[in-house]
Amino acid sequence: MTDEHNKPNVEDIKMFAEVLRFYHDSGVTHTLNDDLHPDDTLSPANFEKSSVVPDRAKTRESQEIVLNKTSNKKSSSNANMLQWVEEARKAAANSANLAELRAAVCAFEGCEIKKAAVNTVFSDGNPKSKIMLIGEAPGSTEDREGIPFCGASGQLLDKMFAAINLNRSSNIYISNTVFWRPPGNRKPTDFELEVCRPFVERHISLVDPDVVVMVGSTACYSLLQTPDNISRLRGKFYEYTNSFLSRSITAMVIFHPAYLLRQPQQKRLAWEDLKMLRAYIETHKIQVNT
């Protein structure tokens, strides 16, 4: 007689099937388990970290670059740009916890795209997690629901991390580079990234994760402050820091799931990056089961 309590949940079955599909699309020949032992290519010797992210001096320089880029446009609308960035930094610095930071972001009026947005998209997942993901900007589904990565790309993201035994309900935490949907789902402007960056930096410092995963080129451009192509940035670890952090944090870059939906052949590289993350977690004994 079948024990009703042992029957698998329908949603669990669906997720398992989708994870298997991701494995298949990625060319996976073996899976990970809780006793993962990294292979030679992912040994501690290969966890060399690359360049350190510049600190506030670089941030000030990037603010000036943004102003120079826009100085020949509508001067009346750009006159207070630097003031808004400083206002964002003050509001972020005055936020002592995540609840206060969320309130500060929701109250902030220095980013024009907020006016057309339905919701402020702040975060999702477990804020006590040691793994923090920073995405790009909310899409239409995210804007409607107020949750990052809840559309088609979010479903793929969940499958990707489920493949290495991580999920947003227990051991990953997710936010974005920009908190409001840009009109027409366009890329955020340099100013929109700049004015949101203090909140993102403070967000990272309050969560204090062991690993920050930058999802997509916009997140890399904003946080690493480099124009390098994501294909050049992926596959390695970085030391990330900002003016709110008292220590450097390991960071890595992965393809955005929206890109993988358009270019499914890149899922093989995405799988290599996920294995690299899981091996780093195991090698450094990061406690992900909170």
Rosetta silent file (secondary structure, phi, psi, omega in degrees, C-alpha in Angstrom):
SEQUENCE: MTDEHNKPNVEDIKMFAEVLRFYHDSGVTHTLNDDLHPDDTLSPANFEKSSVVPDRAKTRESQEIVLNKTSNKKSSSNANMLQWVEEARKAAANSANLAELRAAVCAFEGCEIKKAAVNTVFSDGNPKSKIMLIGEAPGSTEDREGIPFCGASGQLLDKMFAAINLNRSSNIYISNTVFWRPPGNRKPTDFELEVCRPFVERHISLVDPDVVVMVGSTACYSLLQTPDNISRLRGKFYEYTNSFLSRSITAMVIFHPAYLLRQPQQKRLAWEDLKMLRAYIETHKIQVNT
SCORE:     score description
SCORE:     0.000 S_00000001
   1 L     0.000  132.208 -175.167    0.000    0.000    0.000 S_00000001
   2 L   -76.926  132.256  175.964    1.440    3.382   -1.030 S_00000001
   3 L   -77.742  118.673 -176.784    2.213    5.852    1.725 S_00000001
   4 H   -59.367  -32.122 -177.013    0.449    9.083    0.775 S_00000001
   5 H   -72.347  -18.533 -178.151    3.144   11.120    2.535 S_00000001
   6 H   -96.140   -0.179  178.192    5.859    9.629    0.333 S_00000001
   7 L   -68.357  134.019  179.721    4.207   10.505   -2.953 S_00000001
   8 L   -67.237  143.660  176.768    6.344   12.962   -4.933 S_00000001
   9 L   -70.565  139.724 -178.116    5.003   16.466   -5.355 S_00000001
  10 H   -59.716  -41.088 -179.783    3.868   17.258   -8.917 S_00000001
  11 H   -65.818  -36.050  177.205    5.855   20.492   -8.945 S_00000001
  12 H   -63.807  -39.853  178.887    8.968   18.616   -7.780 S_00000001
  13 H   -63.633  -43.649  179.238    8.540   16.155  -10.645 S_00000001
  14 H   -61.976  -44.304  179.993    8.217   19.006  -13.132 S_00000001
  15 H   -63.795  -42.056  178.797   11.331   20.713  -11.771 S_00000001
  16 H   -60.018  -42.639  179.080   13.290   17.459  -11.876 S_00000001
  17 H   -63.576  -39.329 -179.825   12.271   16.962  -15.515 S_00000001
  18 H   -69.701  -37.366  176.557   13.333   20.503  -16.382 S_00000001
  19 H   -63.094  -42.397  176.780   16.690   20.051  -14.655 S_00000001
  20 H   -60.932  -37.583  178.232   17.248   16.878  -16.672 S_00000001
  21 H   -65.661  -40.474  177.022   16.414   18.848  -19.808 S_00000001
  22 H   -63.512  -42.570  175.693   18.980   21.493  -18.840 S_00000001
  23 H   -55.155  -47.727 -177.335   21.536   18.727  -18.256 S_00000001
  24 H   -62.005  -46.825 -179.098   20.766   17.322  -21.710 S_00000001
  25 H   -64.280  -28.403 -177.430   20.992   20.707  -23.441 S_00000001
  26 H   -89.141   -2.850 -179.403   24.284   21.411  -21.692 S_00000001
  27 L    75.153   28.245 -178.188   25.871   18.125  -22.696 S_00000001
  28 L   -71.152  133.743  177.493   26.102   16.902  -19.109 S_00000001
  29 L  -109.964  -16.135  174.072   27.427   13.360  -18.739 S_00000001
  30 L  -149.252  156.168 -175.595   27.398   13.166  -14.935 S_00000001
  31 L  -105.278  171.655  176.791   25.630   15.067  -12.186 S_00000001
  32 L   -95.402  156.702  173.436   26.659   16.695   -8.957 S_00000001
  33 L  -142.638 -179.584 -175.354   25.761   15.465   -5.515 S_00000001
  34 L   -65.810  -17.840 -179.601   26.218   16.523   -1.928 S_00000001
  35 L  -105.679   32.232 -177.672   29.568   14.728   -1.772 S_00000001
  36 L   -54.014  130.924  172.599   31.006   16.472   -4.818 S_00000001
  37 L  -116.179  111.979 -175.781   34.754   16.152   -5.109 S_00000001
  38 L   -56.312  140.906  177.274   36.111   18.749   -7.551 S_00000001
  39 L   -78.755 -179.615 -173.912   38.080   17.329  -10.439 S_00000001
  40 H   -61.314  -33.037 -178.027   41.594   18.451  -11.324 S_00000001
  41 H   -71.532  -16.423  179.610   40.409   21.318  -13.499 S_00000001
  42 H  -117.747   28.127 -179.735   38.541   22.768  -10.513 S_00000001
  43 L   -72.854  162.147 -178.994   41.158   22.115   -7.867 S_00000001
  44 H   -53.626  -31.402 -179.507   42.069   24.813   -5.315 S_00000001
  45 H   -63.188  -23.696 -178.085   45.141   25.681   -7.370 S_00000001
  46 H   -95.456    8.024  178.453   42.849   26.855  -10.160 S_00000001
  47 L   -93.779   35.630  177.548   40.815   29.202   -7.951 S_00000001
  48 L   -66.113  134.727 -177.910   43.139   32.108   -8.644 S_00000001
  49 E   -97.942  143.133 -177.695   41.259   35.385   -8.399 S_00000001
  50 E   -89.488 -158.924 -168.306   41.616   38.136  -10.953 S_00000001
  51 E   -51.360  146.719  175.764   41.643   41.905  -10.694 S_00000001
  52 E   -83.505  135.270  179.881   40.354   43.800   -7.665 S_00000001
  53 L   -68.481  133.481  178.681   37.436   46.105   -8.415 S_00000001
  54 L   -59.612  154.121 -176.680   38.383   49.803   -8.035 S_00000001
  55 L   -96.819 -147.097 -169.874   36.961   51.598   -5.027 S_00000001
  56 H   -62.059  -31.646  178.152   35.332   54.998   -4.521 S_00000001
  57 H   -58.314  -41.634  177.686   37.982   56.890   -6.506 S_00000001
  58 H   -68.008  -36.156  179.239   36.946   54.868   -9.547 S_00000001
  59 H   -62.756  -44.118  177.435   33.287   55.453   -8.721 S_00000001
  60 H   -60.906  -41.280  178.301   33.808   59.222   -8.707 S_00000001
  61 H   -61.811  -42.592 -179.052   35.629   58.939  -12.035 S_00000001
  62 H   -66.839  -33.122  176.123   32.765   56.935  -13.535 S_00000001
  63 H   -62.543  -41.961  179.821   30.285   59.566  -12.334 S_00000001
  64 H   -66.302  -36.407  177.912   32.253   62.238  -14.194 S_00000001
  65 H   -63.431  -43.383  178.652   32.316   60.079  -17.334 S_00000001
  66 H   -59.958  -43.703  179.930   28.529   59.713  -17.181 S_00000001
  67 H   -64.495  -40.657  178.914   28.133   63.474  -16.853 S_00000001
  68 H   -64.259  -37.897 -179.572   30.482   64.115  -19.766 S_00000001
  69 H   -64.614  -31.045 -173.960   28.572   61.666  -21.958 S_00000001
  70 H  -105.737    1.477 -173.670   25.305   63.453  -21.327 S_00000001
  71 L   -65.357  -24.678 -179.245   26.529   67.062  -21.101 S_00000001
  72 L   -91.365    2.528  178.701   25.580   67.817  -24.688 S_00000001
  73 L   -94.255 -155.255 -176.874   22.019   66.553  -24.233 S_00000001
  74 L   -64.016  102.265 -173.729   19.177   68.300  -22.396 S_00000001
  75 H   -62.529  -33.103 -178.316   21.173   70.298  -19.867 S_00000001
  76 H   -64.078  -36.646 -178.386   18.135   71.056  -17.690 S_00000001
  77 H   -83.091  -15.634 -177.777   17.432   67.368  -17.069 S_00000001
  78 H  -102.664   -6.637 -173.927   21.097   66.520  -16.495 S_00000001
  79 L   -60.272  -33.704 -174.959   22.033   69.392  -14.186 S_00000001
  80 L  -103.356   16.295 -176.445   21.247   67.454  -11.005 S_00000001
  81 H   -59.566  -51.002 -178.741   22.610   64.058  -12.037 S_00000001
  82 H   -63.315  -36.151  177.710   25.626   64.103   -9.749 S_00000001
  83 H   -62.373  -40.142  178.894   23.464   65.424   -6.931 S_00000001
  84 H   -66.865  -36.861  177.906   21.079   62.470   -7.349 S_00000001
  85 H   -64.077  -42.947  178.358   23.996   60.023   -7.260 S_00000001
  86 H   -66.379  -36.709  177.120   25.223   61.596   -4.028 S_00000001
  87 H   -63.024  -40.955  177.826   21.675   61.516   -2.666 S_00000001
  88 H   -63.561  -41.265 -179.395   21.503   57.806   -3.460 S_00000001
  89 H   -65.331  -40.214  178.459   24.814   57.208   -1.715 S_00000001
  90 H   -64.798  -44.297 -179.900   23.659   59.036    1.409 S_00000001
  91 H   -63.513  -39.306  178.485   20.370   57.137    1.486 S_00000001
  92 H   -66.111  -44.463 -178.542   22.199   53.844    1.033 S_00000001
  93 H   -64.103  -31.553 -178.922   24.737   54.673    3.744 S_00000001
  94 L   -82.101   -2.365  179.561   21.955   55.577    6.177 S_00000001
  95 L   -88.984  112.521 -174.775   20.262   52.201    5.686 S_00000001
  96 L   -86.064  -14.724 -179.235   21.239   50.003    8.620 S_00000001
  97 L  -153.273  176.874 -175.678   19.459   46.860    7.425 S_00000001
  98 H   -65.766  -35.579  179.107   17.687   45.378    4.412 S_00000001
  99 H   -63.668  -42.366  178.397   14.262   46.672    5.438 S_00000001
 100 H   -68.048  -37.605  178.975   15.590   50.220    5.627 S_00000001
 101 H   -66.094  -43.569  177.255   17.416   49.827    2.317 S_00000001
 102 H   -58.044  -44.948  179.793   14.273   48.545    0.609 S_00000001
 103 H   -63.048  -39.010  179.652   12.345   51.535    1.974 S_00000001
 104 H   -65.693  -41.226  178.047   15.078   53.912    0.783 S_00000001
 105 H   -64.825  -44.990 -179.167   15.014   52.436   -2.728 S_00000001
 106 H   -63.912  -30.681 -177.984   11.213   52.612   -2.878 S_00000001
 107 H   -87.176  -12.732 -174.113   11.274   56.255   -1.737 S_00000001
 108 L   -70.444  133.934 -176.763   14.056   57.331   -4.102 S_00000001
 109 L  -117.150   14.682 -174.922   12.937   59.702   -6.871 S_00000001
 110 L   -91.316    6.329 -179.841   16.230   60.215   -8.704 S_00000001
 111 L  -123.205  112.786 -171.721   15.728   57.588  -11.412 S_00000001
 112 H   -59.000  -32.448 -175.565   13.263   58.573  -14.146 S_00000001
 113 H   -66.220  -15.715  177.818   12.350   55.018  -15.142 S_00000001
 114 H   -62.266  -32.564 -174.929   10.655   54.589  -11.767 S_00000001
 115 H   -62.947  -33.171 -178.268    7.799   56.825  -12.952 S_00000001
 116 H   -95.358   -6.949 -177.075    6.687   54.363  -15.631 S_00000001
 117 L   -80.099  149.462  176.207    7.343   51.214  -13.603 S_00000001
 118 L   -80.214  -43.167 -176.170    4.571   49.257  -11.918 S_00000001
 119 L  -134.438  154.537  165.260    6.746   47.958   -9.077 S_00000001
 120 L   -85.192  122.943 -177.622   10.103   48.449   -7.438 S_00000001
 121 L  -101.030  101.728 -171.186   11.874   45.112   -7.901 S_00000001
 122 L   -95.822  -55.736 -175.195   14.143   44.779   -4.885 S_00000001
 123 L  -167.420  171.969  172.138   14.982   41.144   -4.165 S_00000001
 124 E  -156.806  158.214  178.212   13.925   37.534   -3.788 S_00000001
 125 E   101.018 -164.471 -175.924   15.318   34.498   -2.021 S_00000001
 126 L   -95.191  111.495 -178.045   17.010   33.967    1.317 S_00000001
 127 L   -67.566  -11.149  176.512   18.798   37.115    2.595 S_00000001
 128 L   -91.934    2.548 -178.078   20.915   34.931    4.885 S_00000001
 129 L   -66.363  152.820  176.055   22.326   33.060    1.920 S_00000001
 130 L   -91.593   -3.866  179.281   26.054   32.993    1.240 S_00000001
 131 E  -119.171  117.369 -178.763   25.426   33.141   -2.519 S_00000001
 132 E  -117.289  130.128  178.341   24.067   36.418   -3.927 S_00000001
 133 E  -105.087  135.089  174.603   23.052   36.925   -7.552 S_00000001
 134 E  -117.738  114.698 -179.806   22.942   40.359   -9.178 S_00000001
 135 L   -91.002 -156.706 -175.427   20.962   40.488  -12.413 S_00000001
 136 L   -99.316  -97.940  177.917   20.422   43.264  -14.928 S_00000001
 137 L  -131.707  153.022  179.020   17.078   45.129  -14.999 S_00000001
 138 L   -62.100  144.346  171.178   13.508   43.906  -14.463 S_00000001
 139 L   -95.136 -169.074 -176.176   11.532   42.798  -17.508 S_00000001
 140 H   -64.671  -40.252  179.548    7.785   43.124  -17.986 S_00000001
 141 H   -67.792  -42.924  178.826    6.939   40.054  -15.887 S_00000001
 142 H   -62.549  -41.018  178.874    9.281   41.125  -13.091 S_00000001
 143 H   -62.488  -41.066 -179.134    7.811   44.626  -13.163 S_00000001
 144 H   -69.436  -40.564 -175.804    4.294   43.235  -12.904 S_00000001
 145 H   -89.729  -22.144 -177.931    5.099   40.766  -10.109 S_00000001
 146 L    76.530   20.898 -177.465    7.698   42.858   -8.251 S_00000001
 147 L  -129.059  133.445  178.312   10.103   39.892   -8.088 S_00000001
 148 L   -70.767  145.979  176.285   13.439   39.524   -9.920 S_00000001
 149 L    52.446   58.869  176.982   13.834   36.673  -12.404 S_00000001
 150 L  -118.980    1.670  175.866   10.241   35.456  -12.415 S_00000001
 151 L   -91.467 -154.346 -179.032    9.657   35.321  -16.180 S_00000001
 152 H   -61.524  -40.524  179.179   10.968   32.807  -18.707 S_00000001
 153 H   -67.800  -33.343  177.263   14.587   33.717  -17.969 S_00000001
 154 H   -67.013  -36.565  177.053   13.903   33.327  -14.253 S_00000001
 155 H   -64.084  -40.384  177.211   12.532   29.842  -14.801 S_00000001
 156 H   -67.702  -39.508  177.866   15.721   28.900  -16.633 S_00000001
 157 H   -58.238  -43.609  178.934   17.808   30.485  -13.878 S_00000001
 158 H   -61.603  -40.971  178.553   16.031   28.322  -11.306 S_00000001
 159 H   -64.996  -41.511 -179.723   16.724   25.198  -13.377 S_00000001
 160 H   -59.475  -47.462 -176.983   20.382   26.143  -13.758 S_00000001
 161 H   -77.851  -27.749  172.988   20.935   26.533  -10.030 S_00000001
 162 H   -62.370  -29.925  179.944   18.804   23.522   -9.167 S_00000001
 163 L   -66.672  -18.853  175.101   21.303   21.552  -11.262 S_00000001
 164 L  -117.264   27.574  173.342   23.978   22.370   -8.657 S_00000001
 165 L    64.176   36.478  175.620   21.656   21.895   -5.683 S_00000001
 166 L  -126.192  146.064  177.347   20.926   25.582   -5.073 S_00000001
 167 L  -153.386  155.790 -173.758   17.565   27.344   -5.040 S_00000001
 168 L   -72.026  -17.491 -179.615   16.167   30.736   -4.156 S_00000001
 169 L   -76.136  -19.265 -176.587   13.840   29.417   -1.466 S_00000001
 170 L  -133.847  -38.892 -170.195   16.711   28.335    0.763 S_00000001
 171 L  -137.941   17.800  165.220   20.261   29.127   -0.319 S_00000001
 172 L  -135.387  153.966 -179.116   20.512   31.872   -2.935 S_00000001
 173 E  -127.932  137.033 -169.832   19.516   35.534   -2.775 S_00000001
 174 E  -127.778  135.213  171.395   18.716   37.578   -5.883 S_00000001
 175 E  -142.461 -169.467 -177.267   18.630   41.262   -6.734 S_00000001
 176 L  -130.095  168.248  175.637   19.222   43.487   -9.760 S_00000001
 177 L   -78.214  -30.972  177.551   21.548   46.207  -11.019 S_00000001
 178 L  -130.646  142.581 -170.934   18.533   48.491  -11.574 S_00000001
 179 L   -96.397   -2.708 -178.696   15.322   48.298   -9.535 S_00000001
 180 L  -133.118  149.615 -178.767   12.814   49.441  -12.153 S_00000001
 181 L   -72.313  123.538  173.416   11.962   48.256  -15.633 S_00000001
 182 L   -68.653  141.842 -179.589   13.366   50.499  -18.391 S_00000001
 183 H   -54.111  135.888  178.809   10.670   51.373  -20.967 S_00000001
 184 H    69.763   13.785 -177.938   10.476   48.859  -23.784 S_00000001
 185 H    59.170   27.303  177.151   12.845   46.528  -21.902 S_00000001
 186 L   -70.253  168.798  175.662   15.787   48.550  -23.221 S_00000001
 187 L   -70.577  146.087  176.104   19.195   48.393  -21.557 S_00000001
 188 L   -63.193  145.906  175.861   19.666   50.758  -18.608 S_00000001
 189 L   -75.340  167.087  177.542   21.538   53.960  -19.403 S_00000001
 190 H   -59.003  -40.639  179.867   24.877   54.763  -17.792 S_00000001
 191 H   -66.579  -40.753  178.874   23.173   57.252  -15.485 S_00000001
 192 H   -61.336  -38.855  176.203   20.497   54.757  -14.438 S_00000001
 193 H   -67.367  -42.430 -176.602   23.235   52.292  -13.533 S_00000001
 194 H   -65.193  -41.937 -175.609   25.237   54.987  -11.751 S_00000001
 195 H   -76.279  -23.433  176.707   22.369   56.282   -9.638 S_00000001
 196 H   -87.902  -19.979 -173.439   21.309   52.762   -8.603 S_00000001
 197 H   -57.716  -42.012  178.598   24.842   51.537   -7.891 S_00000001
 198 H   -56.946  -38.480  177.834   25.086   52.926   -4.319 S_00000001
 199 H   -67.662  -39.417  178.737   21.966   50.961   -3.389 S_00000001
 200 H   -65.092  -44.174 -179.795   23.339   47.820   -5.057 S_00000001
 201 H   -63.536  -42.938  177.960   26.671   48.207   -3.279 S_00000001
 202 H   -66.523  -36.862  177.049   24.988   48.717    0.088 S_00000001
 203 H   -57.124  -47.460  179.849   22.713   45.762   -0.652 S_00000001
 204 H   -62.404  -42.507 -177.515   25.744   43.535   -1.135 S_00000001
 205 H   -67.543  -34.303  179.571   27.386   44.785    2.053 S_00000001
 206 H   -72.770  -37.797  176.642   24.253   44.176    4.156 S_00000001
 207 H   -72.034  -37.389  178.510   23.784   40.638    2.839 S_00000001
 208 L    53.745   57.196 -179.215   27.546   40.043    3.162 S_00000001
 209 L   -75.961  168.112  173.244   27.657   36.921    0.953 S_00000001
 210 L   -87.572  -26.108  178.474   30.710   34.767    0.371 S_00000001
 211 E  -137.735  131.906  171.394   30.157   34.778   -3.398 S_00000001
 212 E  -107.146  125.521  178.166   28.529   37.364   -5.664 S_00000001
 213 E  -107.075  116.265  179.246   27.385   36.022   -9.033 S_00000001
 214 E   -90.415  118.345 -172.712   26.944   38.714  -11.682 S_00000001
 215 E  -102.129  102.153  177.638   24.297   37.562  -14.127 S_00000001
 216 L    99.377  163.783 -173.108   24.686   39.122  -17.563 S_00000001
 217 H   -67.754  -34.592 -178.877   26.759   41.844  -19.183 S_00000001
 218 H   -65.426  -40.391  177.178   24.948   44.806  -17.594 S_00000001
 219 H   -63.418  -41.132  178.156   25.707   43.565  -14.082 S_00000001
 220 H   -63.443  -46.336 -178.274   29.362   43.087  -15.037 S_00000001
 221 H   -60.220  -41.453 -177.417   29.554   46.538  -16.616 S_00000001
 222 H   -74.982  -48.322 -172.616   28.055   48.202  -13.548 S_00000001
 223 H   -86.450  -39.438  176.630   29.792   46.347  -10.723 S_00000001
 224 L   -84.365  -14.158  179.843   33.136   45.447  -12.289 S_00000001
 225 L    52.186   51.136  177.715   33.114   48.771  -14.151 S_00000001
 226 L  -136.985  142.292  177.358   34.601   47.242  -17.257 S_00000001
 227 L   -86.604    3.402 -176.419   33.371   47.254  -20.865 S_00000001
 228 L   -58.623  145.016  177.762   34.907   43.816  -21.492 S_00000001
 229 L   -63.635  142.803 -178.101   32.724   41.250  -23.213 S_00000001
 230 H   -60.922  -27.887  178.555   31.136   38.723  -20.873 S_00000001
 231 H   -64.457  -26.775  177.238   32.746   35.921  -22.877 S_00000001
 232 H   -85.309  -25.139 -175.379   36.117   37.258  -21.708 S_00000001
 233 H   -88.091  -27.938 -176.358   35.002   37.754  -18.113 S_00000001
 234 L   -71.536  164.826  174.911   33.367   34.385  -17.460 S_00000001
 235 L    83.493   11.135  178.482   35.270   31.318  -16.299 S_00000001
 236 L  -149.509  166.978  178.307   37.277   33.012  -13.546 S_00000001
 237 E  -105.534  153.038  179.365   36.877   34.509  -10.098 S_00000001
 238 E  -127.154  158.380  170.836   37.318   38.133   -9.104 S_00000001
 239 E   -99.150  112.118 -178.632   37.891   39.991   -5.866 S_00000001
 240 E  -101.741  138.043  173.724   34.998   42.418   -5.556 S_00000001
 241 L  -146.162  162.166  171.475   34.910   45.332   -3.147 S_00000001
 242 L  -151.670  176.785 -171.611   33.098   48.631   -2.718 S_00000001
 243 L   -68.800  -14.215  178.538   33.119   51.531   -0.260 S_00000001
 244 L   -91.529  -15.391 -175.451   30.528   49.881    2.017 S_00000001
 245 L   -88.967  142.749  175.962   32.406   46.591    2.382 S_00000001
 246 L   -95.602   -4.978  179.594   34.982   45.893    5.070 S_00000001
 247 L  -147.943  161.609  174.716   36.366   42.932    3.108 S_00000001
 248 L   -82.359  152.583 -178.622   36.667   41.758   -0.457 S_00000001
 249 E  -123.356  138.599  175.738   34.151   39.207   -1.736 S_00000001
 250 E   -65.866  134.009  179.885   34.685   36.510   -4.325 S_00000001
 251 E  -132.334  153.253  175.144   32.758   37.290   -7.502 S_00000001
 252 E  -146.023  167.951 -174.704   32.111   35.507  -10.767 S_00000001
 253 E  -122.503  136.671  173.489   30.263   36.132  -14.013 S_00000001
 254 E  -132.961  158.453  175.646   27.694   33.972  -15.809 S_00000001
 255 L   -62.576  145.615  174.392   25.638   34.377  -18.959 S_00000001
 256 L   -71.327  138.228 -179.574   22.189   35.857  -18.480 S_00000001
 257 H   -60.032  -27.997  176.539   19.516   33.152  -18.929 S_00000001
 258 H   -62.907  -36.884  176.424   17.733   35.378  -21.480 S_00000001
 259 H   -66.658  -40.074  179.678   20.890   35.143  -23.600 S_00000001
 260 H   -66.871  -31.221  175.957   20.938   31.365  -23.173 S_00000001
 261 H   -67.230  -32.496  177.851   17.337   31.177  -24.359 S_00000001
 262 H   -83.239  -30.695 -177.092   18.420   32.979  -27.529 S_00000001
 263 L  -126.880   70.827 -174.359   21.724   31.109  -27.836 S_00000001
 264 H   -61.149  -20.584  178.956   21.119   27.610  -26.386 S_00000001
 265 H   -65.952  -18.088  179.491   24.468   26.361  -27.706 S_00000001
 266 H   -82.754   -1.629  179.240   26.118   28.450  -24.967 S_00000001
 267 H   -63.194  -25.961  177.792   24.520   26.300  -22.255 S_00000001
 268 H   -63.875  -43.536  177.382   27.628   24.106  -22.299 S_00000001
 269 H   -67.826  -37.526  177.608   29.744   27.055  -21.167 S_00000001
 270 H   -60.415  -39.982  178.797   27.063   28.003  -18.650 S_00000001
 271 H   -65.100  -38.124  176.836   27.270   24.504  -17.199 S_00000001
 272 H   -61.782  -40.537  179.062   31.055   24.831  -16.853 S_00000001
 273 H   -66.797  -39.129  178.178   30.552   28.052  -14.903 S_00000001
 274 H   -65.660  -40.913  176.343   27.972   26.436  -12.635 S_00000001
 275 H   -62.089  -39.359  179.102   30.311   23.522  -11.944 S_00000001
 276 H   -61.727  -42.290  177.852   33.036   26.029  -11.138 S_00000001
 277 H   -64.110  -46.690 -178.310   30.760   27.732   -8.613 S_00000001
 278 H   -63.506  -39.759  178.874   29.715   24.462   -6.987 S_00000001
 279 H   -65.222  -37.580  177.648   33.312   23.296   -6.761 S_00000001
 280 H   -64.028  -42.736  177.805   34.305   26.600   -5.155 S_00000001
 281 H   -58.382  -46.258 -178.365   31.522   26.198   -2.594 S_00000001
 282 H   -69.084  -44.141 -177.066   32.689   22.685   -1.741 S_00000001
 283 H   -64.557  -38.592 -177.988   36.398   23.490   -1.709 S_00000001
 284 L   -95.227    8.555  174.995   35.960   26.525    0.538 S_00000001
 285 L    51.736   45.395  176.916   33.373   24.770    2.720 S_00000001
 286 L   -76.418  126.996 -178.310   30.789   27.510    2.267 S_00000001
 287 L   -80.126  104.067 -177.912   27.677   26.704    4.270 S_00000001
 288 L  -100.849   -9.889  179.920   24.814   26.973    1.777 S_00000001
 289 L   -93.686   88.253 -176.113   22.201   25.013    3.731 S_00000001
 290 L   -96.623    0.000    0.000   20.701   27.751    5.874 S_00000001
